[in-house]
Amino acid sequence: MFPQCDDSACQPDAMDQNRIKRYLPWVVATALFMEQLDSTIVNTAVPSMAASLNVSPLSLKGVVASYILSLAVGIPLSGWIADRFGTRSVFAWAVAVFTLSSILCGLSVSVPMLVGARILQGIGAAMMMPVGRLSIIRTFEKSELLVAMNFVVIPALIGPLLGPTVGGLIVHWLSWREIFFVNVPVGLAAQWLIYRYMPDYKAETQRSLDIVGFVLFGTGTALLSWLLEVFGEHQISGVTALVWGIVSVALLVGYGLHARHTEFPLLQLTLFKVRTFRISVLGGFVTRLGLGGMPFLLPLLYQVGIGMTAWQSGLLMMPAAAAAMFMKFVAPKVLARFGYRRVLIVNTVLIGLTICMFSLVTASTQIWHLVCLGLTQGFFNSLQFTSMNSMAYSDIESKDSSMASTIGSSMQQLSMSFGLACGSLVTAWYLGDISQNDRLAVTGALHHAFETLGVVTVISSVSFWALRAGDGSAVSQAH
């Protein structure tokens, strides 16, 4: 149906091009909706899942982390697979795998089975979102990119808006297993949209797969994330953790050395020479370390810490999603008016302060205070992600769009994995050997964790000082 385009971005005829631009954002948004809906539903249901499977809530971070970790390991392959087999075929298969694995998650009867199904689900998502983003980047001009990306994210934010509430109601009236079956009708709708409107971009020149690089990078990131998880559970000694930490870092350094002497590396690290891409990706990595643990820790604060039910906790997650949706309309004007540098520096500090304010939440906190805090968090978070994600591609050439999308998505998911692990690790550290059934102790540990993550986020604003006043103007259309 659609012509295959090489890296020089050959274009379909005018009618097809207009049709693609009209409907492609909806195709990608549907897949993103499914992914976001799944993530927020799972986070809300963690306490109920823990009770059903007879484990502690904090130990279930492996169910969440395994999904994010498989994303981080699988995403580096997405660019190569899309270039070789075409964006349309890869996207369709990715949605199918994600939908099937969601069914397997709902049928799981133990934590290992659930973790295995979540890994498969993460593999589907690893092929799904980077390829969707790549299609957007190749279809729209840079001057259209910010608006197109915002359009993609606005419908997808309905996922976080509905997820906590739907998940809470399902858990309250049925069981946590049914939360995974919600993806099935959405996945079928996504397949229909893909069949009709997804373009098929494919690289004309095929590059060989960097197997050595994949082994080095994949093993290094997987080992490091696993280490953070088990160390938080105090399952290994400090010396053992140090040894494995050195091994994981050595693998990642080994990949860096390997990539410098490989014609077609898995991740083309020379793209980090592009200043706006480097600052966006690396600065975003540090910022997301503070943000990554919030979706996991907030339901624990509301349910375990102050005794709310799952559906009540879910309702309190809605203001952040609603504010994030509103900000998507405002972000282009804010970036055009103030520029990426000022927005990212100031907004990062505001996010850190907002995270710290969650340390003041107790059982006596009034609901309207929590709603205002959620609105503030969603507003600032949305502006942050819009800014970092769009600026990353402002100075990237079309021929490098596939690799840039792969690197950006990989680092984004890796930072979320590390953020999740760090958030849980910090909470477990403050909790010490006290039982997780002690509500006051859990609440105190979570408060200290929010303070720590907030301070880390504020400090991360330093990474955006290297930006210049005009950076990102090709995307924001600032003058």
FENGIPE-V69762 format. One record per residue. N is the residue number from 1. RES is the residue in one letter. PHI is phi as a letter, one per 40 degrees, with the letter a starting at -180 (NA if undefined). D_FIRST is the distance of its C-alpha to the first C-alpha in whole Angstrom. Layout:
N RES PHI D_FIRST
N RES PHI D_FIRST
This chain:
1 M NA 0
2 F b 4
3 P c 7
4 Q c 9
5 C b 13
6 D c 16
7 D c 19
8 S c 20
9 A g 17
10 C c 15
11 Q b 13
12 P c 10
13 D c 12
14 A d 14
15 M c 12
16 D c 9
17 Q c 12
18 N c 14
19 R c 12
20 I c 11
21 K c 15
22 R c 16
23 Y b 14
24 L d 14
25 P d 18
26 W c 18
27 V c 16
28 V c 18
29 A c 21
30 T c 21
31 A c 21
32 L c 24
33 F d 25
34 M c 25
35 E c 27
36 Q c 29
37 L d 30
38 D c 31
39 S c 33
40 T c 35
41 I c 36
42 V c 37
43 N c 39
44 T c 41
45 A c 42
46 V d 43
47 P d 47
48 S c 46
49 M c 44
50 A c 47
51 A c 50
52 S c 48
53 L c 48
54 N g 51
55 V b 50
56 S c 51
57 P d 48
58 L c 48
59 S c 48
60 L c 44
61 K c 43
62 G c 42
63 V c 39
64 V c 38
65 A c 38
66 S c 37
67 Y c 34
68 I c 34
69 L c 35
70 S c 32
71 L c 30
72 A c 32
73 V c 32
74 G c 28
75 I d 27
76 P d 28
77 L c 26
78 S c 22
79 G c 22
80 W c 22
81 I c 20
82 A c 17
83 D c 18
84 R c 18
85 F b 15
86 G g 13
87 T c 13
88 R c 10
89 S c 12
90 V c 16
91 F c 15
92 A c 15
93 W c 18
94 A c 20
95 V c 20
96 A c 20
97 V c 23
98 F c 25
99 T c 25
100 L c 26
101 S c 29
102 S c 30
103 I c 31
104 L c 33
105 C c 35
106 G c 36
107 L c 37
108 S c 39
109 V b 43
110 S a 44
111 V c 43
112 P d 42
113 M c 40
114 L c 38
115 V c 38
116 G c 36
117 A c 34
118 R c 33
119 I c 33
120 L c 30
121 Q c 29
122 G c 29
123 I c 27
124 G c 24
125 A c 25
126 A c 25
127 M c 22
128 M c 20
129 M c 22
130 P c 22
131 V c 18
132 G c 18
133 R c 20
134 L c 19
135 S c 15
136 I c 18
137 I c 20
138 R c 17
139 T c 16
140 F b 19
141 E c 22
142 K c 25
143 S c 27
144 E c 24
145 L c 24
146 L c 27
147 V c 26
148 A c 22
149 M c 24
150 N c 27
151 F c 24
152 V c 23
153 V c 26
154 I d 28
155 P c 26
156 A c 26
157 L c 30
158 I c 30
159 G d 30
160 P c 33
161 L c 35
162 L c 34
163 G d 35
164 P c 38
165 T c 39
166 V c 37
167 G c 38
168 G c 42
169 L c 42
170 I c 40
171 V c 43
172 H c 46
173 W c 45
174 L b 43
175 S a 43
176 W c 41
177 R c 39
178 E c 37
179 I c 35
180 F c 33
181 F c 32
182 V c 30
183 N c 27
184 V c 26
185 P c 25
186 V c 23
187 G c 21
188 L c 20
189 A c 19
190 A c 17
191 Q c 15
192 W c 14
193 L c 13
194 I c 11
195 Y c 9
196 R c 8
197 Y b 9
198 M c 9
199 P c 8
200 D b 9
201 Y c 12
202 K a 14
203 A c 17
204 E c 18
205 T b 21
206 Q c 22
207 R b 25
208 S c 27
209 L c 28
210 D c 31
211 I c 33
212 V c 36
213 G c 35
214 F c 33
215 V c 36
216 L c 38
217 F c 36
218 G c 35
219 T c 39
220 G c 41
221 T c 39
222 A c 39
223 L c 43
224 L c 43
225 S c 42
226 W c 43
227 L c 47
228 L c 46
229 E c 46
230 V c 49
231 F c 51
232 G c 51
233 E c 52
234 H f 55
235 Q c 54
236 I b 55
237 S c 58
238 G c 57
239 V c 58
240 T c 55
241 A c 53
242 L c 54
243 V c 53
244 W c 50
245 G c 49
246 I c 50
247 V c 48
248 S c 45
249 V c 46
250 A c 46
251 L c 43
252 L c 41
253 V c 44
254 G c 43
255 Y c 39
256 G d 40
257 L c 42
258 H c 40
259 A c 37
260 R c 39
261 H b 39
262 T b 36
263 E c 33
264 F b 30
265 P c 32
266 L d 30
267 L b 31
268 Q c 31
269 L c 35
270 T c 35
271 L c 33
272 F c 36
273 K c 38
274 V c 35
275 R d 38
276 T c 36
277 F c 34
278 R c 37
279 I c 38
280 S c 36
281 V c 35
282 L c 38
283 G c 40
284 G c 37
285 F c 38
286 V c 42
287 T c 41
288 R c 39
289 L c 42
290 G c 44
291 L c 41
292 G c 40
293 G c 43
294 M c 43
295 P c 40
296 F c 42
297 L c 46
298 L c 46
299 P d 45
300 L c 48
301 L c 50
302 Y c 50
303 Q c 50
304 V c 52
305 G c 54
306 I b 55
307 G g 54
308 M c 51
309 T c 49
310 A c 46
311 W c 45
312 Q c 47
313 S c 46
314 G c 42
315 L c 43
316 L c 45
317 M c 41
318 M c 40
319 P d 41
320 A c 40
321 A c 36
322 A c 37
323 A c 39
324 A c 36
325 M c 33
326 F c 36
327 M c 36
328 K c 32
329 F c 33
330 V c 36
331 A d 35
332 P d 33
333 K c 37
334 V c 39
335 L c 37
336 A c 37
337 R c 41
338 F b 42
339 G g 40
340 Y c 39
341 R c 42
342 R c 44
343 V c 42
344 L c 41
345 I c 45
346 V c 46
347 N c 43
348 T c 44
349 V c 48
350 L c 47
351 I c 45
352 G c 48
353 L c 50
354 T c 48
355 I c 48
356 C c 52
357 M c 52
358 F c 51
359 S c 54
360 L c 56
361 V c 54
362 T b 57
363 A c 58
364 S c 59
365 T c 57
366 Q c 56
367 I c 52
368 W c 52
369 H c 52
370 L c 50
371 V c 47
372 C c 48
373 L c 48
374 G c 44
375 L c 43
376 T c 45
377 Q c 43
378 G c 39
379 F c 40
380 F c 41
381 N c 38
382 S c 35
383 L c 36
384 Q c 37
385 F c 34
386 T c 32
387 S c 34
388 M c 34
389 N c 30
390 S c 29
391 M c 32
392 A d 31
393 Y b 28
394 S c 30
395 D b 31
396 I c 28
397 E c 27
398 S d 23
399 K c 23
400 D b 25
401 S c 23
402 S c 22
403 M c 25
404 A c 27
405 S c 25
406 T c 26
407 I c 29
408 G c 29
409 S c 28
410 S c 30
411 M c 33
412 Q c 33
413 Q c 32
414 L c 35
415 S c 37
416 M c 37
417 S c 38
418 F c 41
419 G c 42
420 L c 42
421 A c 44
422 C c 46
423 G c 46
424 S c 47
425 L c 50
426 V c 51
427 T c 52
428 A c 53
429 W c 55
430 Y c 57
431 L c 57
432 G g 59
433 D c 61
434 I c 61
435 S c 59
436 Q c 56
437 N c 58
438 D c 60
439 R c 58
440 L c 60
441 A c 60
442 V c 56
443 T c 56
444 G c 58
445 A c 56
446 L c 53
447 H d 55
448 H c 55
449 A c 52
450 F c 51
451 E c 53
452 T c 52
453 L c 48
454 G c 49
455 V c 51
456 V d 49
457 T c 46
458 V d 49
459 I c 50
460 S c 46
461 S c 46
462 V d 48
463 S c 44
464 F c 43
465 W c 46
466 A c 45
467 L c 42
468 R b 43
469 A d 43
470 G c 40
471 D c 38
472 G g 34
473 S c 35
474 A c 32
475 V c 30
476 S c 33
477 Q g 33
478 A c 37
479 H b 39
